[in-house]
C-alpha cells in the first residue's frame, strides 16, 4: 500500500481546560445537571414511594415493642431486636439469609422490570430528589437555577446558597442521627444530645453518615449512579430482551424535527418526536433516552411523563417513550403479550430459589428454641475423686434466654448409668440475657470403666414446654 492509499489515522480529541494556561485535561468536563420538574403518573409514584420509604426509615426507630425499641441492632449488648424476635451473635446465620433473600429479590425484580428499584426506592435516588426539591423551593425552577449559578456574586445569591446548604446539612444530620438510631437506642441518643453528653463514637458516626448524605445527595448526585454504584455495572447480567425497560419508539419518532402543532407530520415525512429535549431536561442522570438502552438509565419514568405531556399538547398518541421490552418494541407486541413473557426460565429460577429460602427462614425461625445452651468443660479439673468414693467432672453451662420474660431452667443428664447432677439443678435467667452456671456431675467410682464417656445434658424451660439437649463427655481417670 502506497502512502497515498493509507487511511487517515483516527484522532482522539482532547478536551482542554482554558481556565489555566498550559493545562490540558485528558478527561471530559462534567456539566452540572439541572433536572426540570414535571408531572405525571411516574412522578406521582416516585413521590408516593418516597413518602412511604422515609416514613418507615424515620419512624421505625421510634416505634416501641413492649418496653424497648421495636427494631434495634444493639451494638453494646450484642443483640438484634426485630419486634418480638431477639437474635444473638450466634444467630448471624439468620441475618445472612435475610441479606441473601434481599439480594435475590432485587435480582428477580431487575430481571422482570429493570432498574425500577433505582428509580423509585434507592436511598441515593430518594435523597437526591429530596435535595433537588429543597433546591427548587429556594432557588427556583430549572431556568432560575441556571441563571443564579451563572450570575455574579451578590447578597441575594449568597443568601439563597447559604439557606439551601443550611437546610441540606440540617436534614443530613437528622438522617445520620436516625441511621445511628438503628444501632444504638434512639431515645438515649436524644438524651445525650439534649444534655450535651453524647459519646465521641456516637458523635463521629452521626457526623459521618450526615455528611455522607450531604455529599452524595447534594453534590455527587447522578455521579454515584453512573460511576460509583456497582449495581449499574452488573445489571446487564440480569437483563434480557424481555426485561421491562424505558424505551423510545424510534420507528414512530424518527425522523425528529421541531414543528408547530398545525404541521401535518405525515405529509412532511416526519416522526412524532418534535426534538423538544424535554425528555433530556427532566432526566436526573442527564442521558438522552432516544440514544437507546444505556446502563446509566435508572428507569424513573420521568422522561415518559415529559414526553406524554408534549404528545398531549401536539395531539399525538401517547407512548412515544414508554415502558416496554426490546422484543416487544421490535415485534410490536401488545401489553398482554409483553406481560405473558414475564414467566420465563430466568424469572422462574429466581422465584423458586427465593421462595425456598423464604420458607426455610420462616420455618427455622418458627422452630427456633427460645433459649440456647453452650456446655464447656472445666479445663482445670479433668476428673477428681470426691469423698464417699464418687468421681466428679465440672462443667460450665451458659444459658441464653431469648425471651423477654425471666425463665427457670432445670438441668439433668443422661447417657451414662449412675451419673447424676451433684450441684444445683435449677437456675433462673433474666429476660434477654445470658448466665453461666457451674455444674458438677458425679458417679460412684467403679460403676463405669475408665476413659471418656459420651453424655447428654438435658435442659428444660419450666415456664414453657421446650427442651434443649447438648452433648459432652464424662472422663474417668484410671
C-alpha positions as CSV (number, residue, x, y, z in Angstrom):
1,X,0.0,0.0,0.0
2,X,1.4,3.4,-1.0
3,X,1.5,6.4,1.1
4,X,-1.4,8.0,-0.8
5,X,-3.6,4.8,-0.2
6,X,-3.1,4.8,3.6
7,X,-6.2,5.5,5.6
8,X,-6.1,8.7,7.7
9,X,-5.3,8.0,11.4
10,X,-8.2,8.5,13.7
11,X,-7.5,11.5,16.0
12,X,-8.9,11.2,19.6
13,X,-10.0,14.7,20.7
14,X,-8.5,16.0,23.9
15,X,-10.6,18.4,25.9
16,X,-8.6,21.4,27.0
17,X,-9.3,23.4,30.2
18,X,-8.8,27.0,29.2
19,X,-9.0,28.2,32.8
20,X,-5.3,27.5,33.4
21,X,-2.7,28.3,30.7
22,X,-0.7,25.3,29.7
23,X,-3.0,22.8,31.4
24,X,-4.6,20.0,29.2
25,X,-7.2,17.7,30.7
26,X,-7.5,14.1,29.3
27,X,-11.0,13.8,30.8
28,X,-14.3,15.2,29.7
29,X,-15.5,18.0,31.9
30,X,-18.7,17.1,33.7
31,X,-21.5,19.6,33.2
32,X,-23.9,20.2,36.1
33,X,-27.3,18.7,35.5
34,X,-30.4,20.9,36.3
35,X,-33.3,18.5,36.2
36,X,-36.5,20.1,35.1
37,X,-39.7,19.5,37.1
38,X,-42.5,17.5,35.5
39,X,-45.8,15.9,36.4
40,X,-47.5,12.7,35.6
41,X,-48.1,9.1,36.6
42,X,-44.5,8.2,37.3
43,X,-43.7,11.5,39.0
44,X,-46.6,10.8,41.4
45,X,-45.4,7.2,42.0
46,X,-41.9,8.5,42.9
47,X,-43.4,10.8,45.5
48,X,-45.6,8.0,46.9
49,X,-42.6,5.7,47.3
50,X,-40.5,8.5,48.7
51,X,-43.1,9.2,51.4
52,X,-43.5,5.5,52.2
53,X,-39.8,4.7,52.5
54,X,-39.0,7.9,54.5
55,X,-41.9,7.4,56.9
56,X,-40.6,3.9,57.6
57,X,-37.0,5.0,57.9
58,X,-37.5,8.0,60.1
59,X,-40.4,6.5,62.1
60,X,-39.3,2.9,62.8
61,X,-36.6,3.7,65.4
62,X,-39.3,5.5,67.5
63,X,-41.7,2.5,67.4
64,X,-41.7,0.6,70.7
65,X,-42.3,-3.1,71.3
66,X,-43.1,-3.7,75.0
67,X,-40.6,-1.6,76.9
68,X,-37.9,-1.4,74.2
69,X,-37.2,-0.3,70.7
70,X,-39.0,-2.5,68.1
71,X,-36.2,-2.6,65.6
72,X,-32.7,-2.3,67.0
73,X,-29.3,-3.8,66.2
74,X,-27.9,-3.1,69.7
75,X,-24.1,-3.0,69.3
76,X,-23.4,-2.5,73.1
77,X,-25.4,-5.6,74.2
78,X,-24.8,-7.7,71.0
79,X,-28.5,-8.3,70.4
80,X,-30.7,-7.7,67.4
81,X,-34.3,-6.9,68.2
82,X,-36.9,-7.4,65.4
83,X,-40.2,-6.7,67.1
84,X,-40.8,-9.9,69.2
85,X,-37.7,-11.7,67.9
86,X,-34.3,-11.5,69.6
87,X,-31.2,-12.6,67.8
88,X,-27.8,-13.1,69.3
89,X,-24.3,-13.2,67.6
90,X,-24.6,-16.9,67.2
91,X,-27.8,-16.3,65.2
92,X,-26.0,-14.3,62.5
93,X,-26.9,-17.0,60.0
94,X,-30.4,-15.6,60.0
95,X,-29.1,-12.1,59.2
96,X,-27.0,-13.6,56.4
97,X,-30.1,-15.4,54.9
98,X,-32.1,-12.2,55.1
99,X,-29.5,-10.4,53.1
100,X,-29.4,-13.2,50.6
101,X,-33.1,-13.1,50.2
102,X,-33.0,-9.3,49.7
103,X,-30.3,-9.7,47.0
104,X,-32.3,-12.4,45.2
105,X,-35.4,-10.3,45.4
106,X,-33.5,-7.4,43.8
107,X,-32.2,-9.8,41.1
108,X,-35.8,-11.1,40.4
109,X,-37.2,-7.5,40.3
110,X,-34.4,-6.5,37.9
111,X,-35.0,-9.4,35.6
112,X,-38.7,-8.5,35.4
113,X,-38.7,-4.7,35.5
114,X,-35.2,-3.4,35.1
115,X,-33.9,-0.7,37.4
116,X,-37.2,0.3,38.9
117,X,-35.6,-0.1,42.4
118,X,-33.0,2.6,41.4
119,X,-35.6,5.0,40.1
120,X,-38.1,4.7,42.9
121,X,-36.7,3.3,46.1
122,X,-32.9,3.5,46.2
123,X,-31.7,5.8,49.0
124,X,-29.4,7.7,46.7
125,X,-32.2,8.5,44.3
126,X,-34.7,9.3,47.1
127,X,-32.3,11.7,48.9
128,X,-31.2,13.3,45.6
129,X,-34.9,14.0,44.9
130,X,-35.4,15.5,48.3
131,X,-32.3,17.7,47.9
132,X,-33.4,18.8,44.5
133,X,-36.9,19.6,45.8
134,X,-35.3,21.8,48.5
135,X,-33.1,23.4,45.9
136,X,-36.1,24.2,43.7
137,X,-38.1,25.7,46.5
138,X,-35.2,28.1,47.5
139,X,-33.5,28.8,44.1
140,X,-36.4,28.4,41.7
141,X,-37.1,26.2,38.7
142,X,-34.5,25.0,36.2
143,X,-34.1,28.2,34.3
144,X,-33.9,30.2,37.6
145,X,-31.2,27.9,39.0
146,X,-29.1,28.1,35.8
147,X,-29.4,31.9,35.8
148,X,-28.5,32.1,39.5
149,X,-25.4,29.9,39.1
150,X,-24.2,32.0,36.1
151,X,-24.9,35.3,37.8
152,X,-22.3,37.4,39.6
153,X,-21.9,37.2,43.4
154,X,-24.4,39.3,45.2
155,X,-26.3,39.3,48.5
156,X,-29.3,37.5,47.1
157,X,-27.2,34.7,45.6
158,X,-25.2,34.3,48.8
159,X,-28.4,34.2,50.9
160,X,-30.1,31.6,48.7
161,X,-27.0,29.4,48.6
162,X,-26.4,29.7,52.3
163,X,-30.0,28.9,53.1
164,X,-30.0,25.9,50.8
165,X,-26.9,24.4,52.3
166,X,-28.2,25.1,55.8
167,X,-31.3,23.1,55.1
168,X,-29.3,20.3,53.4
169,X,-26.9,20.0,56.3
170,X,-29.7,20.1,58.9
171,X,-31.6,17.3,57.0
172,X,-28.4,15.3,56.5
173,X,-27.5,15.4,60.2
174,X,-31.0,14.3,61.2
175,X,-30.6,11.4,58.7
176,X,-27.3,10.5,60.2
177,X,-28.9,10.6,63.7
178,X,-31.8,8.4,62.6
179,X,-29.5,5.9,60.9
180,X,-27.4,5.6,64.1
181,X,-30.7,5.1,66.0
182,X,-30.9,1.6,64.4
183,X,-27.7,0.6,66.2
184,X,-28.0,2.5,69.5
185,X,-31.3,3.2,71.3
186,X,-32.5,6.4,69.7
187,X,-34.0,7.8,72.9
188,X,-30.7,7.5,74.6
189,X,-29.1,9.4,71.7
190,X,-31.7,12.2,72.1
191,X,-30.9,12.5,75.8
192,X,-27.2,12.6,75.1
193,X,-27.7,15.5,72.6
194,X,-30.1,17.4,74.9
195,X,-27.8,17.1,77.9
196,X,-24.5,17.6,75.8
197,X,-23.1,14.2,77.0
198,X,-23.2,12.3,73.7
199,X,-20.2,9.9,73.4
200,X,-17.4,10.5,70.9
201,X,-18.2,7.5,68.8
202,X,-21.9,8.4,68.6
203,X,-20.9,11.9,67.6
204,X,-18.5,10.6,65.0
205,X,-21.0,8.3,63.3
206,X,-23.8,10.8,63.2
207,X,-21.4,13.3,61.5
208,X,-20.0,10.7,59.2
209,X,-23.4,9.4,57.9
210,X,-24.8,13.0,57.9
211,X,-22.0,14.4,55.7
212,X,-22.1,11.2,53.5
213,X,-25.8,12.0,52.8
214,X,-24.9,15.7,52.3
215,X,-22.1,14.9,49.8
216,X,-23.9,12.1,47.9
217,X,-27.3,13.8,47.5
218,X,-26.1,17.4,47.4
219,X,-23.0,17.2,45.1
220,X,-22.3,13.8,43.6
221,X,-25.9,13.0,42.8
222,X,-26.0,11.2,39.4
223,X,-22.3,10.5,39.5
224,X,-23.0,7.9,42.2
225,X,-25.4,6.1,40.0
226,X,-23.3,6.4,36.9
227,X,-19.8,5.7,38.2
228,X,-19.8,4.6,41.8
229,X,-22.7,2.2,42.2
230,X,-21.7,-1.4,41.3
231,X,-25.3,-2.3,40.6
232,X,-25.2,-0.2,37.4
233,X,-22.3,-2.3,36.2
234,X,-23.6,-5.9,36.7
235,X,-27.3,-5.3,36.0
236,X,-26.6,-6.4,32.3
237,X,-26.2,-9.9,33.6
238,X,-29.8,-9.9,34.8
239,X,-31.2,-8.1,31.7
240,X,-32.5,-9.9,28.6
241,X,-34.7,-8.8,25.7
242,X,-37.9,-9.5,27.7
243,X,-36.9,-7.2,30.6
244,X,-39.2,-4.2,31.1
245,X,-37.2,-1.0,30.4
246,X,-37.8,2.6,29.4
247,X,-37.8,2.6,25.6
248,X,-38.0,5.2,22.8
249,X,-40.1,4.1,19.8
250,X,-37.5,5.1,17.1
251,X,-39.7,3.7,14.3
252,X,-42.5,6.1,15.3
253,X,-40.4,9.0,16.4
254,X,-37.9,9.4,13.6
255,X,-37.0,11.5,11.7
256,X,-37.4,14.0,14.5
257,X,-37.9,17.7,13.8
258,X,-39.3,20.8,15.6
259,X,-42.6,22.0,14.3
260,X,-45.9,23.7,15.3
261,X,-49.0,21.7,16.1
262,X,-50.6,22.8,12.8
263,X,-47.9,21.0,10.7
264,X,-49.0,17.6,9.3
265,X,-46.1,15.4,10.2
266,X,-47.1,12.5,7.9
267,X,-47.3,14.8,4.9
268,X,-43.8,16.1,5.7
269,X,-42.5,12.6,6.3
270,X,-41.6,13.4,9.9
271,X,-41.8,11.3,13.0
272,X,-43.7,12.2,16.1
273,X,-40.7,13.4,18.1
274,X,-40.5,17.2,17.8
275,X,-37.0,17.3,19.3
276,X,-38.0,19.5,22.2
277,X,-35.4,17.8,24.5
278,X,-37.9,17.8,27.5
279,X,-37.1,14.1,28.0
280,X,-33.4,15.0,28.4
281,X,-34.1,18.0,30.6
282,X,-36.1,16.1,33.2
283,X,-33.7,13.1,33.4
284,X,-31.9,13.1,36.8
285,X,-28.8,11.4,35.3
286,X,-28.7,13.6,32.1
287,X,-29.0,11.0,29.4
288,X,-30.9,11.1,26.2
289,X,-33.2,8.0,26.1
290,X,-33.5,8.4,22.4
291,X,-30.0,7.1,22.0
292,X,-31.2,3.6,23.1
293,X,-30.7,1.5,26.2
294,X,-28.0,2.9,28.4
295,X,-26.7,1.5,31.7
296,X,-27.0,5.0,33.3
297,X,-30.8,4.9,33.0
298,X,-32.4,4.4,36.4
299,X,-35.9,3.7,35.0
300,X,-37.5,6.5,36.9
301,X,-40.0,7.2,34.1
302,X,-39.8,11.0,34.2
303,X,-39.0,11.1,30.5
304,X,-42.2,9.2,29.9
305,X,-44.2,11.8,31.8
306,X,-42.4,14.7,30.0
307,X,-42.9,13.1,26.5
308,X,-46.6,12.3,27.2
309,X,-47.3,15.9,28.2
310,X,-45.8,17.0,24.9
311,X,-47.7,14.4,22.9
312,X,-50.9,15.7,24.6
313,X,-50.1,19.3,23.5
314,X,-49.3,18.1,20.0
315,X,-52.5,16.0,19.9
316,X,-50.4,12.9,19.1
317,X,-50.9,9.5,20.7
318,X,-49.0,8.9,24.0
319,X,-46.3,6.2,24.3
320,X,-43.5,7.5,22.1
321,X,-41.4,6.9,25.2
322,X,-42.8,4.1,27.4
323,X,-42.1,1.1,29.5
324,X,-41.7,-1.9,27.1
325,X,-39.2,-4.6,26.2
326,X,-36.7,-4.9,23.4
327,X,-38.7,-7.8,21.9
328,X,-42.0,-6.0,22.5
329,X,-40.7,-2.9,20.7
330,X,-39.1,-4.7,17.7
331,X,-42.0,-7.1,17.2
332,X,-44.8,-4.7,18.0
333,X,-46.2,-6.7,20.9
334,X,-49.3,-5.7,22.8
335,X,-49.2,-5.1,26.6
336,X,-50.8,-8.5,27.1
337,X,-48.1,-10.2,25.0
338,X,-45.3,-8.4,27.0
339,X,-46.8,-9.5,30.3
340,X,-47.0,-13.1,29.1
341,X,-43.2,-13.1,28.7
342,X,-42.7,-12.4,32.4
343,X,-42.8,-16.1,33.4
344,X,-39.7,-17.1,31.6
345,X,-37.0,-19.6,32.8
346,X,-34.8,-16.9,34.5
347,X,-37.6,-15.5,36.4
348,X,-38.9,-18.9,37.5
349,X,-35.4,-19.9,38.7
350,X,-35.1,-16.7,40.8
351,X,-38.6,-17.1,42.1
352,X,-38.1,-20.8,43.1
353,X,-34.8,-20.1,44.9
354,X,-36.3,-17.0,46.6
355,X,-39.4,-18.9,47.7
356,X,-37.4,-21.9,49.0
357,X,-35.1,-19.6,51.1
358,X,-38.0,-17.6,52.5
359,X,-39.9,-20.7,53.5
360,X,-36.7,-22.2,55.1
361,X,-36.1,-19.0,57.0
362,X,-39.7,-18.7,58.3
363,X,-39.7,-22.4,59.3
364,X,-36.3,-22.1,61.0
365,X,-37.4,-19.1,63.0
366,X,-40.7,-20.8,63.9
367,X,-38.9,-23.9,65.2
368,X,-36.1,-21.9,66.9
369,X,-35.9,-22.6,70.6
370,X,-36.4,-19.7,73.0
371,X,-33.1,-20.4,74.7
372,X,-29.7,-21.8,73.8
373,X,-27.1,-23.7,75.9
374,X,-23.4,-23.9,75.5
375,X,-21.6,-26.6,77.5
376,X,-17.9,-26.1,78.3
377,X,-15.8,-28.5,80.4
378,X,-13.7,-27.0,83.2
379,X,-10.2,-27.3,81.9
380,X,-8.7,-27.0,85.4
381,X,-10.4,-30.2,86.6
382,X,-10.5,-33.2,84.2
383,X,-11.7,-35.7,86.8
384,X,-11.3,-35.9,90.5
385,X,-12.1,-38.4,93.3
386,X,-14.5,-37.0,95.9
387,X,-15.3,-38.1,99.5
388,X,-17.6,-41.1,99.5
389,X,-16.0,-42.7,96.5
390,X,-17.5,-40.5,93.8
391,X,-15.8,-39.4,90.6
392,X,-16.6,-35.8,89.7
393,X,-16.4,-33.7,86.5
394,X,-17.1,-30.0,86.5
395,X,-18.8,-28.1,83.6
396,X,-19.8,-24.6,82.8
397,X,-23.2,-24.1,81.2
398,X,-24.0,-20.8,79.5
399,X,-27.8,-20.4,79.1
400,X,-29.1,-17.6,76.9
401,X,-32.7,-16.6,77.4
402,X,-34.1,-15.2,74.1
403,X,-37.4,-14.3,75.6
404,X,-38.5,-11.1,77.3
405,X,-39.6,-12.8,80.5
406,X,-37.5,-14.4,83.2
407,X,-37.2,-18.1,82.9
408,X,-36.2,-21.0,85.2
409,X,-34.3,-23.9,83.7
410,X,-33.9,-27.4,85.1
411,X,-30.7,-29.5,84.3
412,X,-30.5,-33.2,84.1
413,X,-28.0,-35.6,82.5
414,X,-28.2,-39.0,80.6
415,X,-26.0,-41.3,78.7
416,X,-24.1,-42.9,81.5
417,X,-25.8,-45.2,84.0
418,X,-25.5,-43.9,87.6
419,X,-24.4,-40.4,86.6
420,X,-26.2,-37.6,88.4
421,X,-26.1,-33.9,88.9
422,X,-24.4,-33.2,92.3
423,X,-24.8,-29.4,92.2
424,X,-27.8,-27.1,91.9
425,X,-30.3,-28.3,89.3
426,X,-32.5,-25.2,88.7
427,X,-31.3,-21.8,87.6
428,X,-33.1,-18.5,86.8
429,X,-32.1,-16.4,83.8
430,X,-33.2,-12.8,83.3
431,X,-35.1,-11.7,80.2
432,X,-33.0,-11.3,77.0
433,X,-29.7,-12.1,78.9
434,X,-27.2,-14.9,79.4
435,X,-26.0,-16.5,82.6
436,X,-23.1,-19.0,83.2
437,X,-23.5,-21.8,85.8
438,X,-21.1,-24.2,87.3
439,X,-22.4,-27.8,87.2
440,X,-20.8,-30.8,88.7
441,X,-21.6,-34.4,87.7
442,X,-20.8,-37.4,89.9
443,X,-20.8,-41.2,89.5
444,X,-19.8,-43.8,92.0
445,X,-16.2,-45.0,91.4
446,X,-16.1,-48.4,89.7
447,X,-19.6,-48.1,88.2
448,X,-18.1,-47.4,84.7
449,X,-14.7,-48.2,83.2
450,X,-12.1,-45.6,82.9
451,X,-11.8,-43.3,79.8
452,X,-14.2,-40.9,78.1
453,X,-17.9,-41.5,78.0
454,X,-20.5,-39.6,75.9
455,X,-23.2,-37.9,77.9
456,X,-26.1,-35.6,77.2
457,X,-27.2,-32.6,79.2
458,X,-30.9,-32.2,79.2
459,X,-32.2,-28.6,79.9
460,X,-35.9,-27.9,80.3
461,X,-37.6,-24.5,80.4
462,X,-40.1,-24.8,83.3
463,X,-42.2,-22.0,82.0
464,X,-42.5,-23.5,78.5
465,X,-42.6,-27.0,77.0
466,X,-39.2,-26.5,75.4
467,X,-36.3,-28.8,75.7
468,X,-32.6,-28.5,74.6
469,X,-30.0,-31.3,74.5
470,X,-26.3,-30.7,74.4
471,X,-23.6,-33.4,74.1
472,X,-20.4,-33.6,76.1
473,X,-18.1,-36.2,77.7
474,X,-17.5,-37.5,81.2
475,X,-14.0,-38.5,81.9
476,X,-13.0,-41.2,84.4
477,X,-9.3,-41.4,85.2
478,X,-7.5,-44.7,85.5
